[in-house]
Amino acid sequence: MMRLILASLYIFLLATPDGGAPRASPPPPPLPPPSPNTPIAFHRIVMMWPKAYCHINKCIKTPPGTFTMHGVWPSFPNGESKINCPVKEPFSSSIISLIEDKMKSCWPSYVQANDRFWGHEWVTHGSCADMCIVPGPKKTYVPKAYYDALVSYFKFTPQLTCKEKVGDKNKDKYLYEVVFCVDLKFNPINCPRDKYLSGCGPIGGGGPTKTPIYFI
């Protein structure tokens, strides 16, 4: 029996050019370069270690011992970032006034004014994001704009809730809540369609109407 085992092993080694060692499968071919019409496949959330950054660059503030945000970069299937798209909405510090204090701590610049850094990230990367709706004192979008932006970004159907301010003679509607649905195992799922625009205006012909909704 031992001779049979040794003979079988010898035949196997002779038949295998590399002596029976497992061979790694060849790497997949690189993806072709994206065309201007190639849709983005994902977003990269890029976090920076400030102490290393300031060791290499001349910083104007003391770096913290925590990771901070560098940017959110829309990317093609091959990993390249999509950059410098036509700017639909210019950057303005008034747009982020409600979250500016939070951004100063989690998304600061170490070499220039924060506004200048955020403006650069918006023009370079944010302009290419699918979800191009931004808040503002007089910003309004039709319900479908909110719906399409959220579905494009999260890939699941959300529910939107809009409300009016009590006593408002104009009966203006405001985006009040965005609801995402999950199954019993907390996996994202599409929310029920007949409820996805609660209070945001009537739904006609299978889609939302052109009711302007404020995004303040």
N, C-alpha and C positions, 0 to 999 in steps of 0.2 A: 504493500500500500504506500509506503514511504517513497519507493522508487516511482510510482505512478504520479504522486504529488509533485516530486522534483522534476519529472519529465514534463508535466503539464506546465509548471512554472517556467521551465527553460524554453518551451515552445512559445509561451506568452511573451517572454522577454525578447526573443528573436523577432517576433512579429511586430514589436513595438519599437519604432526607431529611437525613441528617447529613453529606452530602458524601462518603460512602464510607468514613468513619472507622469502624474496628471498634467495635462496641458491646459493652460488658460485659454478660454475662448477669446477670439480676437475682439478688440474694441469695436463698438458700433461705428459706422461711418459718420462723420460730422454732418450736422444738419446744414442745408443750404442757407446762404445769407438771406435775411428777410428782405422782401420787397417793400416799397412804401405802403402797399395795401395790406401787408400781413397784419392780422389782428394780434394784439398783445395776448399772451397766454397766462401771465401771472404778474403779481407785484412783489418786488423784493423790499422787505423792511430792513434797512441797513442801519445797524447800531455801531457806534464808534467807542473805542476805549480812549478817553480824553488824555490820560497821562502819556500814552505812547504818541498820540497826535501832537501834544505840546512838547514832547521830547524831540520830535522831528521838526516841528514848525515853531515859529516865534509867536506865542500866545499873549493875549492882552489880559487874561484873567487866569486865576488859579484853577487847574482842572480838578474836578471831583473824582472820587474813587468809585464811580459807578458808570456803567455804560449810558450813553446818551444817543439820541437819534441823529443820524446823518440825513436820511431821506427815505421816501417811499418811491421806488423806481418801477414804473411799468416796463415789462420786459417781454421780448419775443420768445418763441419756443426754443431757440438755440441759446438763450441766456443773455443775448445782447440787450442793452437798455434802449428803449425808444426815447429819443430826446428832441427838444427844440421843435415842438409842434406849434401850429398857429395858436396864439394865445386868445382864447375866447373871453376870458375874464382877467383883466390886469390885477396884479397883487396890490392889496391895500391893507394897511395895518388895521383899519376900521373893521375889516371883515372878521378878524380874529380877536376883536377886543374882549369878547367874553371868555376866551381861553388863553389869552396872551400870557397871564401869569404862569399858567401851567406849562406853556411852551417854553418860557424862559428857563424853567428848571429841567425839562426833559428834552428840549430841542434847541439848546443854545449854540451860538457861534463863539469860537474862542479866538478868532483873528480879526473880526470885524463886527459892526453893529448887527444885532439880531435881524432887524428889518431887511437889511441888505442881503443877509444870508438866506432868509426865508423867501425873499423875492427871487433870488437866483434859483433856489430849488423849485419854486413854482414855475418859473419860465422854462427851466431846463427839463424838469421831469413831470411836474404837476400838470403842465399843459397837455401832456399825452395821456393822462388818465381818462378812463371811460366815464368815471363818475364826476362830471364837470358841473355840479350844482353847488353854489356857495351861498352862505347866508349874507344878509345885508339889511339895513333899515327899510329899504323899499323893494327888496328882491321878491319877485313873484315868479312862479313856474306853474304850468298846468300840471294836474295830477300825473299825467302820463310821463312827464319828464322825471319826476321823483321815482316813479315805478320803474321806468326803463333803466335809470342810473343804478338803482339798487339791485335789480335783477342782473344787470351786466357785471356788477362788481362781485356780488355774493353768490350768483348762480342759482338762487332760490327765490321763489315768489314771497314777498313780505306782505304784511298788512300795514296800511297807513291810517292814521287817525288825525282828522282835522277838526278844529273847534273855532267857534266865534267868541269874541270877548263880550261878556254880558254888558248890555247897554249900548253897544256899538251900533249907531244908526246905519252905517254902511254895510253892516253884517259881513265884514271881511273875514275870510277864513285863514287860519294859520296852521302850518304843519305842527302837530302836537306830539305825536308818537309814531315810532316805527317799530313794528312787532315782527319778530322772526319766530318761526315754528320749528319744534323738534319732536322726534318720536319718543317713545318711552325709554329708549336707550340714549337719548340726547343726540341723535344724529339729525342734522338739518334736513327739513322737508319743506315742500311748497305749502304755504298757508291756503286755506279754502278760498277759492276765487271770489265767491259771492260776498266775502267780508273784507276784501283787501283794500277798499277805499272808504272806510267807515267815516261818515261825516265830511268827506272831501268833495261831495257833489254826486249827482246821479250818474249812473253808468248806463250808457246807451249803445246799442249795437255791439255789445261784447267788449267795449272799451270805455275808458273814462272820457268825460267831456272836457271842454277847454276852460273850465272854471279856474281863475287865477288863485293860487294858494300862496300866501306870504311865507317866506323862510327868513325869519328875523334872527 
